[in-house]
Amino acid sequence: MPPPPPPPRLPHVYVTLIAAAALWGAATGLLVPRAAYRLAVEPEEAWRAACPAGHPFAGPARGWLGTARCARCAAVVGVTASVRTPDGASHHRSAPAPYAPTVRPAAVTAVVCVLLAAATGVRPELGVWLLLAPFGVLLAVVDRRVHRLPDVLTLPLAGATAALLGLAELLPGDGGSWPTALLGGVALGGGYFLLFLINPNGMGFGDVKLAVALGTALGWYGWPVFFAGAFAGFLFGAAYGFGLVVLRRAGRRTAIPFGPFMIAGTLAGLVLGALATSAV
């Protein structure tokens, strides 16, 4: 019996595309901690303009771009905390700073970009997904920390998603429909707005604004993908809330940040939609 044939090799272009997406995700993910630290404030507070030691942020885009490490002090890497042992002796150890550098956002963003690149392949909308992915991770981080989706991100994201997909449709080889994408943004934004009117305490208005951008992205691949991605967001959020209740870490009325689940559902929808388009 002859041995089974070896698995087919991926084209070099495809492998290069995935590797480039991973590098892009990791590089942009390194910029997430600083922006998240600055944006993760209560609604009545101004964006943070200085590191924990009080040094003003410096760098490109008025200090919004850059790593989480402050060049002028060591406080952002670690702060000294005094710890008293049972024998009465006092020792000092390094405690994490409020926004110390971490590989988690970079790893998450890289994984997201790899999934999108592997599913989409060499199609013009991949450029749109890769540009928007770091902002999705940033919004998820901020919402998880302070239950807030800032207008400074959600509103431009909605306009940028529509505009970039419009440009993608002008290029050859696209896999979606721009008019359906626009209708998707109106539909999902309108649906979330209706939920907000019905239960303002259970649905934030920031979720409504984010839904416009996410609906536009999901609508690009058609209505089946739109409904699948929208439903996945609710499914992920419900599963998380149910898990917290089972573990007795939350009650039925405990508020949870819904933005991360909306974004995760959209990611799942885009991956499925891109794969379905590639299979046609």
N, C-alpha and C positions, 0 to 999 in steps of 0.2 A: 504494500500500500504506500503510495507516494506521500511524502510529508506535506502538510498543509502549506499553501503559498504564504509568503510573508505578508504582513499588513502593508497596504499601500502607503507610500511616503507622501507627506503633505508637501505641496508646492513650496518652494523657497519663499515666494512672495507672501504666502499665507503665514508661514512661520515668522518671517520678518515683521509682518504686520502685527502679530500677537506680541512679539517681543517689544516692538516700539510702543504698543499700547500699555504694556506693563511698565516700561520706563516712564512714560508720560504720567501714568497714574501714580507711581511712586514719587515722582518729582513734584507733582502738584499736591499730592497728599501731605508732603512735608510742610506746605504752606497753610494747611488747615488749622493747626493748633493756635497760631497767633490770631488769625481772623476769628476763630471760635471764641477765644478768650476775650477779644474786644467786643464781640457781639452778644455774648452770653450775659446780659444784664436785664434787670427788670424793666418793664415798659416805660416807667417814669424816669429812668436813669439814662444819662448820656453814654455813648459808646466809650469804652475805656480807651484812654489816650496815653497811658504810661504802663510800664511794667510794674510788678508788685513792689519794687523798691522805689518807684516814683520817677524813673527815668523816662522821658518822652520817647515814644516809638519813632524810630528813624528807618528810612529805607524807601524803596519805590512805592509809588501810589500813596504818598503821604503816610508811609509806615504801615499800610495794610498788607503789603507783600513782604515776606521775609520769614526766616525760621523763628521758632519760639525762643531762641536763645538771645538774651540781651548781652550785647558786647560790652556794656559798661559795668556790669556787676555779675556776681555769681549767684544772686538771689533767685534767678529764674531756673537755675539748675538744681539748687537745693538750698534749703534754709536750715540753720542749726537749731535743733530742739534739745532742751535739757531733759534728761530722763533720770529719775531717781530709782535706784535698785532697792530691793527689800532690806539690804544691809545698811541703807542710809547714804550710800555713796552716790554722788552725782556724776553722770556721764553725759557726753554730748554725741549726738548722732545727726546724720543728714536726713531731713524729711523732704518729700517731694514738693516742688514749687507748684503754684496754681496752674501753670501751663508749661511744665517742663517738657522738653522734647520727647516724643514717643514715636515708635514705629507703627503703632496701631492705625492711625489715619492713613499713613502712606500705604500700609499693607491692604487695608480695606479698599482704598481708591484704586490700587493696582489690580486687585481681584475684580472689581467692578468693570474696569476698562478691559481686562482680558476677556471677561464673559461677553461683553458687547462686541469686541473685535472678533472673537471666535464665532459668534453667531451671525454677525452682519457681513463679515468678509469685506472684499474690496468694493464697497458701494459708497456713494457720496454722503449718505446720512450718517455713516460711521464717524465722520469728522464732527458732526453735530453732537452725537452721543458722547464722544470723548471730551468735547469742550464743556458740556453740561455736567458730566459726572462729578468733578470735584465740588461743584456748587451743591449738588445733591447731597454729597457726604457732609459738607459744611452745614447745610440746613439741618440734617439729621442730628449732628452733634449739638448744635445750638438748641434745638427743640428738646432734645433729651435732657439738657442741663437745666434750662429755665422755662420749658413749656412755652416757647415763643418762636415764631417764624417771622423774622424781621422783614418789613416792607422793602428795605434797601436791597434785599436779595430776591424776594418773591416777585415783586412787580417787574424789575428788569428781566428776570428769568422768563416770565411769560412772554414778554415782547421779543426777547432774543430767541426763544424756541421757535416762535412763529416765523421770524425773519430768516433764521438760519435754515429752517426746513424749506422755506420758499426758495432760497438760493440752491439748496440741494436738488430740488426738483428741476432746476434749469440745467443741471449737469446730466450727462448720459449715464444710464445704468442705475438710476435710483430705484428703490423698491417700495415706494409709498405714494401717497396722494396728499398734496398740500391742502386742497379744499376740505378733504375729510379731516385732516389734522386740525384745521381752524374750527370746524364744527365740533370736533372732539373737545377742544378747549372750552368752547361755549357750553357744551353739554355737561362736562364734568364740573366746571365752575358753577353752573346753574344748579346742578344737583346738590353740591356741597352747600351752596347758599340757601337752598331750601331746607336742608338739614339744620343749618345754623338758625334759621328763623323758627323752626320747630322746637329746637332744644339748644339755645345759646350756651348753656352751661356744659353741654356735652361736645360741642363742636366750636372751635375757635375760628375767628374770621381770618386768621393767618392761614388756616387749612383751606379756606375758600380760595384765597389768592394763589396758594401753591397749586391747587387743583386745576387752575387754568393752564399752567405750564405743563403739568403732568398729563392732562387730558389732550393737549395739543400733541405731545409726543406719542401717546398711545393711539390717537386717531390716525397717525401717519400710516400705520399698517392695517387700518380698516376697523370696522365696528366689532368683529369678533375679538380681536386683540384688545380693543378699547374696553369692552365689558370684562374680559378676563383679567386685565391689569387692575381695573377699578375694584373688581370683586376680591382679587388677591390682597389688596391693601386692607380691606375690611376683615378678611379672613385672618391675615397675620396679626392685626390688632386685637381681634377677638380671642385668638389663641393665646396671645401674650397676657391679656387681661385675665383670661380663665386660669392660666397657669399661676398668676400672682394670687388669685383667690384661693386656689387649691393649696398653695404653699403658705397661705395665711399671711402674705406680705402686703395685701391690699384688700379693700372691701369693694362691694358692688358700685359704690359711689366715688371710689378713688379715681382722680383724674390721671390719665396717662398721656404722654406726648404721642399724638397720632401721626405727625409728620414722617417719622422714620418708617412707619408701616406703609404709608402712602407711597413713599419713594421706593421701598422694597417691592411693593406690588407692581409699580411701574417698571422697575428693572426686570421683574419676571415676565411681564407682558411684552416688553421690548425684545427680550431674548427669544421668547416663543414666536413672536411675530417675525423677527429676522430669520429664524430657522425655517419657519413655514414659507417665507418668501424665497429663501435659497432652494427649498425643495421643489418649488414649482418649475 
